[in-house]
Amino acid sequence: MESKRINKYLSEVGFCSRRKADEYISLGRVYINGKVAELGSKVNMDDEIKVDGEIIQNTNKKRVYIAFNKPVGIECTGNPKVKDNIIDFINHKERLFTIGRIDKQSEGLILLTNNGDIVNNVLRAENKKEKEYIVWVNKNITQDFIEKMRKGVRIMGKMTKRCYVKRINDNRFKIVLTQGMNRQIRRMCEVLGYRVTKLKRIRIMNIHLDINVGEYRNLNEEEVKQLFNQ
């Protein structure tokens, strides 16, 4: 292995993203050959790398990319101290982490991988990729509501981007976003006097939700290419 930065090494072996690796390093939890690692430290094939006392090895494992249908009540975190976290729920043999997130009260499509190096690249392209949702609200949907949602709503001090919105029936609509503000759809609806009663993400780019709640599948070759094309 050629010499490389410790954060890049930890992401390439699927331990965590580079950003998370920098957090571990800053907290003094990463050791190289028995010495505390520093931000920017480099490692090579002969080095022993430990995080929290666990030896991290580069075994050239196959990259895993999965689509998961997240149930309501599952938290999109890998923190083992958080009850009902997504990693424990899936219980995959590989060390996975999420690409993006869905809030605890929502369900639907979320992507996970053991390739930490790609996560930040995908997230940086957050405002370029489409994400489609079906949303249920607590009262009849008016044309005025649809038009205002399409044009953008001021939340968290800024206007949301114009987006595709289509009414499905009295209390259900479809929306396609190209941005990922925190609890964006729920906040938009609240501003307009509506309360979301159910929210399901059914598509990310051309990756569609086609599995039962609580199940996952591997992405096919074309779907994986979409991640790298970002």
C-alpha contacts under 8 A as a table, 3 or more apart, distances in Angstrom:
res1	aa1	res2	aa2	distance
1	M	44	N	5.67
1	M	45	M	4.84
2	E	44	N	5.80
2	E	45	M	7.15
3	S	42	K	6.06
3	S	43	V	5.34
3	S	44	N	4.59
3	S	45	M	7.74
4	K	8	K	6.78
4	K	9	Y	6.61
4	K	42	K	5.07
4	K	43	V	5.59
4	K	44	N	6.71
5	R	8	K	5.35
5	R	9	Y	6.30
5	R	40	G	5.75
5	R	41	S	5.67
5	R	42	K	4.24
5	R	43	V	6.30
6	I	9	Y	4.99
6	I	10	L	6.22
6	I	21	A	7.97
6	I	39	L	7.84
6	I	40	G	6.82
6	I	41	S	5.75
6	I	42	K	5.35
6	I	43	V	5.98
7	N	10	L	5.24
7	N	11	S	6.33
7	N	17	S	7.82
7	N	18	R	5.01
7	N	19	R	7.70
7	N	21	A	5.16
7	N	22	D	6.18
7	N	39	L	7.94
7	N	40	G	7.71
8	K	11	S	5.20
8	K	12	E	6.07
8	K	18	R	5.94
8	K	117	D	7.13
9	Y	12	E	5.15
9	Y	13	V	6.28
9	Y	43	V	7.77
10	L	13	V	5.47
10	L	14	G	6.48
10	L	15	F	5.35
10	L	16	C	6.15
10	L	17	S	7.35
10	L	18	R	7.13
10	L	21	A	6.63
10	L	56	I	7.90
10	L	116	G	7.79
11	S	14	G	5.12
11	S	15	F	5.71
11	S	16	C	5.09
11	S	17	S	4.90
11	S	18	R	5.54
11	S	21	A	7.45
11	S	115	N	6.62
11	S	116	G	4.23
11	S	117	D	5.10
12	E	15	F	7.57
12	E	115	N	6.17
12	E	116	G	5.98
12	E	117	D	5.66
13	V	57	Q	7.30
13	V	58	N	5.37
13	V	59	T	7.38
13	V	60	N	7.06
13	V	61	K	7.56
13	V	114	N	7.88
13	V	115	N	7.23
13	V	116	G	7.63
14	G	17	S	7.71
14	G	95	R	6.58
14	G	96	L	7.36
14	G	114	N	4.59
14	G	115	N	4.99
14	G	116	G	5.26
14	G	117	D	7.93
15	F	56	I	7.78
15	F	95	R	6.51
15	F	96	L	7.97
15	F	114	N	7.31
15	F	116	G	6.99
16	C	20	K	6.09
16	C	21	A	6.26
16	C	97	F	7.16
16	C	114	N	7.88
16	C	116	G	5.34
17	S	20	K	5.21
17	S	21	A	6.13
17	S	116	G	4.27
17	S	117	D	6.17
17	S	119	V	6.64
17	S	120	N	7.37
18	R	21	A	4.91
18	R	22	D	6.24
18	R	116	G	6.89
18	R	117	D	6.82
18	R	120	N	7.91
19	R	22	D	5.22
19	R	23	E	6.55
20	K	23	E	5.00
20	K	24	Y	6.39
21	A	24	Y	5.08
21	A	25	I	6.14
22	D	25	I	5.00
22	D	26	S	6.04
22	D	39	L	6.58
23	E	26	S	5.13
23	E	27	L	6.26
24	Y	27	L	5.16
24	Y	28	G	6.42
24	Y	29	R	5.31
24	Y	30	V	6.26
24	Y	51	V	7.85
25	I	28	G	5.15
25	I	29	R	5.80
25	I	30	V	5.30
25	I	37	A	6.16
25	I	38	E	6.11
25	I	39	L	6.29
26	S	29	R	7.66
26	S	38	E	7.16
26	S	39	L	6.98
28	G	31	Y	7.73
28	G	36	V	6.07
28	G	37	A	6.97
28	G	38	E	7.95
29	R	36	V	7.40
29	R	51	V	5.59
29	R	52	D	5.41
30	V	36	V	5.97
30	V	37	A	5.51
30	V	49	I	7.24
30	V	50	K	5.73
30	V	51	V	4.59
30	V	52	D	6.70
31	Y	34	G	5.54
31	Y	35	K	5.15
31	Y	36	V	4.44
31	Y	37	A	5.08
31	Y	48	E	7.94
31	Y	49	I	5.69
31	Y	50	K	5.09
31	Y	51	V	6.43
32	I	35	K	5.28
32	I	36	V	6.35
32	I	37	A	5.80
32	I	43	V	7.60
32	I	47	D	6.54
32	I	48	E	5.67
32	I	49	I	4.76
32	I	50	K	6.61
33	N	47	D	5.97
33	N	48	E	4.94
33	N	49	I	6.44
34	G	48	E	7.71
37	A	41	S	6.22
38	E	41	S	5.35
43	V	47	D	6.15
44	N	47	D	5.66
48	E	55	I	7.04
48	E	56	I	7.70
49	I	55	I	5.76
49	I	56	I	5.58
49	I	57	Q	7.51
50	K	53	G	5.37
50	K	54	E	5.03
50	K	55	I	4.37
50	K	56	I	5.64
51	V	54	E	5.21
51	V	55	I	6.68
51	V	56	I	7.08
58	N	61	K	7.75
63	R	113	T	7.38
63	R	114	N	6.16
63	R	115	N	6.04
64	V	94	E	7.90
64	V	113	T	5.29
64	V	114	N	5.58
64	V	115	N	7.05
64	V	218	N	7.34
65	Y	111	L	7.16
65	Y	112	L	5.85
65	Y	113	T	4.51
65	Y	114	N	7.12
65	Y	115	N	7.97
65	Y	218	N	5.83
65	Y	219	L	5.70
65	Y	224	V	7.13
66	I	111	L	5.70
66	I	112	L	5.34
66	I	113	T	6.33
66	I	216	Y	6.52
66	I	217	R	5.48
66	I	218	N	4.30
66	I	219	L	5.29
67	A	109	L	6.51
67	A	110	I	5.90
67	A	111	L	4.73
67	A	112	L	6.60
67	A	209	L	7.84
67	A	216	Y	5.46
67	A	217	R	5.47
67	A	218	N	6.26
67	A	219	L	6.35
68	F	108	G	7.50
68	F	109	L	5.65
68	F	110	I	5.40
68	F	111	L	6.19
68	F	112	L	7.54
68	F	211	I	7.86
68	F	214	G	7.11
68	F	215	E	5.97
68	F	216	Y	4.16
68	F	217	R	6.66
69	N	107	E	6.95
69	N	108	G	4.67
69	N	109	L	4.84
69	N	110	I	6.59
69	N	209	L	7.03
69	N	211	I	6.59
69	N	212	N	6.54
69	N	213	V	4.97
69	N	214	G	5.45
69	N	215	E	5.76
69	N	216	Y	6.25
70	K	74	I	6.87
70	K	86	I	7.98
70	K	107	E	5.08
70	K	108	G	5.02
70	K	109	L	6.34
70	K	110	I	6.83
70	K	213	V	6.20
70	K	214	G	5.66
70	K	215	E	7.78
71	P	74	I	6.08
71	P	106	S	7.40
71	P	107	E	4.95
71	P	108	G	6.81
71	P	213	V	5.73
71	P	214	G	5.72
72	V	104	K	6.03
72	V	105	Q	5.16
72	V	106	S	5.33
72	V	107	E	5.08
73	G	84	D	7.19
73	G	104	K	5.07
73	G	105	Q	5.79
73	G	106	S	7.71
74	I	84	D	5.24
74	I	85	N	5.70
74	I	86	I	5.83
74	I	89	F	7.82
74	I	104	K	5.54
74	I	105	Q	7.98
75	E	82	V	7.78
75	E	83	K	7.91
75	E	84	D	6.13
75	E	85	N	4.70
75	E	86	I	5.66
75	E	103	D	7.04
75	E	104	K	5.17
76	C	85	N	6.19
76	C	86	I	5.32
76	C	98	T	7.09
76	C	101	R	5.65
76	C	102	I	6.57
76	C	103	D	7.19
76	C	104	K	7.26
77	T	82	V	7.67
77	T	85	N	5.57
77	T	86	I	6.00
77	T	87	I	7.09
77	T	97	F	7.78
77	T	98	T	7.55
78	G	85	N	6.19
78	G	86	I	6.51
78	G	87	I	5.38
78	G	88	D	7.72
78	G	97	F	6.53
79	N	82	V	5.63
79	N	85	N	6.91
80	P	83	K	7.38
80	P	85	N	6.90
80	P	88	D	7.34
82	V	85	N	5.72
84	D	88	D	7.11
84	D	89	F	6.60
85	N	88	D	5.76
85	N	89	F	6.33
86	I	89	F	5.03
86	I	90	I	6.21
87	I	90	I	5.40
87	I	91	N	6.02
87	I	92	H	7.51
87	I	96	L	6.87
87	I	97	F	7.24
88	D	91	N	4.98
90	I	214	G	7.95
92	H	95	R	7.17
92	H	96	L	7.45
94	E	114	N	6.70
95	R	114	N	5.80
96	L	112	L	6.19
96	L	113	T	5.22
96	L	114	N	4.59
96	L	115	N	8.00
97	F	112	L	5.50
97	F	113	T	5.80
97	F	114	N	6.45
97	F	116	G	7.70
98	T	101	R	6.72
98	T	110	I	7.37
98	T	111	L	6.01
98	T	112	L	4.33
98	T	113	T	6.58
98	T	119	V	7.92
99	I	110	I	7.22
99	I	111	L	5.46
99	I	112	L	5.55
99	I	113	T	7.35
99	I	119	V	5.72
99	I	122	V	7.36
99	I	123	L	7.09
100	G	110	I	7.39
100	G	111	L	7.55
100	G	123	L	6.74
101	R	110	I	6.73
102	I	106	S	6.36
102	I	107	E	7.18
102	I	110	I	7.20
103	D	106	S	5.50
103	D	107	E	7.98
103	D	183	R	6.93
104	K	107	E	7.73
105	Q	198	K	7.96
105	Q	199	L	7.91
106	S	198	K	6.76
106	S	199	L	5.16
106	S	200	K	6.05
107	E	199	L	6.39
107	E	200	K	4.89
107	E	201	R	6.56
108	G	200	K	4.92
108	G	201	R	4.58
108	G	202	I	6.02
108	G	209	L	7.13
108	G	213	V	7.37
109	L	200	K	7.80
109	L	201	R	5.40
109	L	202	I	5.79
109	L	203	R	6.59
109	L	204	I	7.47
109	L	208	H	7.66
109	L	209	L	5.74
113	T	116	G	7.23
115	N	118	I	6.00
115	N	119	V	7.27
116	G	119	V	5.56
116	G	120	N	7.94
117	D	120	N	7.00
117	D	121	N	7.64
118	I	121	N	5.23
118	I	122	V	6.27
118	I	227	L	7.97
118	I	228	F	7.56
119	V	122	V	5.32
119	V	123	L	6.25
120	N	123	L	4.98
120	N	124	R	5.97
121	N	124	R	5.21
121	N	125	A	6.65
121	N	230	Q	7.21
122	V	125	A	5.25
122	V	126	E	6.63
122	V	227	L	6.38
122	V	228	F	7.67
122	V	230	Q	6.11
123	L	126	E	4.91
124	R	127	N	7.68
125	A	128	K	5.40
125	A	129	K	6.79
125	A	230	Q	5.98
126	E	129	K	5.89
126	E	178	T	7.00
126	E	179	Q	6.03
126	E	180	G	6.68
127	N	178	T	4.96
127	N	179	Q	4.53
127	N	180	G	7.16
128	K	178	T	5.79
128	K	179	Q	7.47
129	K	178	T	5.54
129	K	179	Q	7.85
129	K	204	I	7.18
129	K	205	M	5.63
130	E	176	V	6.28
130	E	177	L	5.67
130	E	178	T	4.87
130	E	179	Q	7.99
130	E	203	R	7.81
130	E	204	I	5.88
130	E	205	M	5.03
131	K	176	V	5.49
131	K	177	L	5.30
131	K	178	T	6.40
131	K	201	R	7.24
131	K	202	I	7.76
131	K	203	R	5.54
131	K	204	I	4.53
131	K	205	M	6.27
132	E	174	K	7.26
132	E	175	I	5.80
132	E	176	V	4.32
132	E	177	L	6.46
132	E	201	R	5.83
132	E	202	I	5.70
132	E	203	R	4.97
132	E	204	I	6.57
133	Y	174	K	5.74
133	Y	175	I	5.38
133	Y	176	V	6.35
133	Y	199	L	6.96
133	Y	200	K	5.49
133	Y	201	R	4.25
133	Y	202	I	5.56
133	Y	203	R	7.14
134	I	172	R	7.12
134	I	173	F	5.91
134	I	174	K	4.66
134	I	175	I	6.60
134	I	199	L	6.01
134	I	200	K	5.30
134	I	201	R	6.45
134	I	202	I	7.16
135	V	172	R	5.56
135	V	173	F	5.40
135	V	174	K	6.23
135	V	175	I	7.64
135	V	196	V	6.91
135	V	197	T	7.84
135	V	198	K	5.95
135	V	199	L	4.65
135	V	200	K	6.48
136	W	171	N	5.68
136	W	172	R	4.46
136	W	173	F	6.72
136	W	196	V	5.81
136	W	197	T	5.50
136	W	198	K	4.98
136	W	199	L	6.31
137	V	140	N	7.78
137	V	141	I	7.95
137	V	171	N	5.33
137	V	172	R	6.31
137	V	194	Y	6.36
137	V	195	R	5.47
137	V	196	V	4.40
137	V	197	T	5.20
137	V	198	K	7.03
138	N	171	N	6.67
138	N	194	Y	6.45
138	N	195	R	5.56
138	N	196	V	6.43
138	N	197	T	6.19
139	K	170	D	7.58
139	K	171	N	5.80
139	K	194	Y	7.01
140	N	170	D	4.92
140	N	171	N	5.06
141	I	145	F	6.53
141	I	146	I	7.46
141	I	167	R	7.38
141	I	169	N	7.87
141	I	170	D	5.59
141	I	171	N	5.59
141	I	172	R	7.45
142	T	145	F	5.22
142	T	146	I	6.56
143	Q	146	I	5.05
143	Q	147	E	6.19
144	D	147	E	5.20
144	D	148	K	6.18
145	F	148	K	5.27
145	F	149	M	6.15
145	F	192	L	6.96
146	I	149	M	5.20
146	I	150	R	6.21
146	I	165	V	6.41
146	I	166	K	7.08
146	I	167	R	7.21
147	E	150	R	5.09
147	E	151	K	6.29
148	K	151	K	5.20
148	K	152	G	6.16
148	K	153	V	6.82
149	M	152	G	5.36
149	M	153	V	6.29
149	M	162	R	7.85
149	M	163	C	7.51
149	M	165	V	6.97
149	M	188	M	7.23
149	M	189	C	7.99
150	R	162	R	5.38
150	R	163	C	5.01
150	R	164	Y	5.97
150	R	165	V	5.80
151	K	161	K	7.27
151	K	162	R	4.84
151	K	163	C	6.95
152	G	159	M	5.82
152	G	160	T	4.73
152	G	161	K	5.47
152	G	162	R	5.24
152	G	163	C	7.41
153	V	159	M	5.30
153	V	160	T	5.42
153	V	188	M	5.88
153	V	191	V	7.53
154	R	157	G	6.32
154	R	158	K	5.16
154	R	159	M	4.16
154	R	160	T	6.26
154	R	188	M	7.51
154	R	191	V	7.89
155	I	158	K	5.55
155	I	159	M	6.29
155	I	160	T	7.17
155	I	184	Q	7.86
155	I	187	R	6.56
155	I	188	M	6.63
155	I	191	V	7.64
161	K	178	T	7.78
161	K	179	Q	7.51
163	C	175	I	7.23
163	C	176	V	6.12
163	C	177	L	5.87
163	C	178	T	7.58
164	Y	175	I	5.62
164	Y	176	V	5.25
164	Y	177	L	7.28
165	V	173	F	7.02
165	V	174	K	5.62
165	V	175	I	4.45
165	V	176	V	6.66
166	K	173	F	5.60
166	K	174	K	5.18
166	K	175	I	6.58
167	R	170	D	7.70
167	R	172	R	6.37
167	R	173	F	4.29
167	R	174	K	6.36
168	I	171	N	7.79
168	I	172	R	5.39
168	I	173	F	4.84
168	I	174	K	6.77
169	N	172	R	5.28
169	N	173	F	6.90
177	L	180	G	7.56
180	G	184	Q	6.90
181	M	184	Q	5.07
183	R	186	R	5.56
183	R	187	R	6.13
184	Q	187	R	5.23
184	Q	188	M	6.10
185	I	188	M	5.09
185	I	189	C	6.20
186	R	189	C	5.28
186	R	190	E	6.18
186	R	195	R	7.12
186	R	196	V	5.95
187	R	190	E	5.05
187	R	191	V	6.31
188	M	191	V	5.36
188	M	192	L	6.68
189	C	192	L	5.21
189	C	193	G	6.36
189	C	194	Y	4.95
189	C	195	R	6.17
189	C	196	V	6.97
190	E	193	G	5.04
190	E	194	Y	5.06
190	E	195	R	5.74
190	E	196	V	7.97
191	V	194	Y	7.41
196	V	199	L	6.98
201	R	209	L	7.80
202	I	208	H	5.95
202	I	209	L	4.90
203	R	206	N	6.70
203	R	207	I	5.60
203	R	208	H	4.46
203	R	209	L	5.88
204	I	207	I	5.20
204	I	208	H	6.61
205	M	226	Q	7.70
206	N	223	E	7.22
206	N	226	Q	7.97
207	I	223	E	6.28
211	I	215	E	6.25
211	I	216	Y	6.82
211	I	217	R	7.65
212	N	215	E	5.58
219	L	223	E	5.71
219	L	224	V	6.13
220	N	223	E	5.30
220	N	224	V	6.30
221	E	224	V	5.22
221	E	225	K	6.31
222	E	225	K	5.11
222	E	226	Q	6.64
223	E	226	Q	5.27
223	E	227	L	7.08
224	V	227	L	5.35
224	V	228	F	6.85
225	K	228	F	5.21
225	K	229	N	6.02
226	Q	229	N	5.02
226	Q	230	Q	6.60
227	L	230	Q	5.63
